[in-house]
């Protein structure tokens, strides 16, 4: 993963995964991911601060990303969160009471039954 190859969209996605699942990571991986994905440190800055190689940081981040993506693949929390967020937006824009009720029913299905 080269810094220049990491698109803003992918970085945002990984940041969201980190916010959801980050607590399951080891302290060192969590700290490095926080610095890279949330605080916008470069690999070199993190490596210098921790007195390790850039490659060590790169490997920690790669391992962290793999763990986060594996969790999302199994649990789908981010996917469900994004779907519920879109339903909330839809609800805010809907004025027709019957349509609002339909959106609310969808939301209840997602929240209570995972449907």
Order of alpha helices (4+ residues) and beta strands (2+ residues): alpha-alpha-alpha-alpha-alpha-alpha
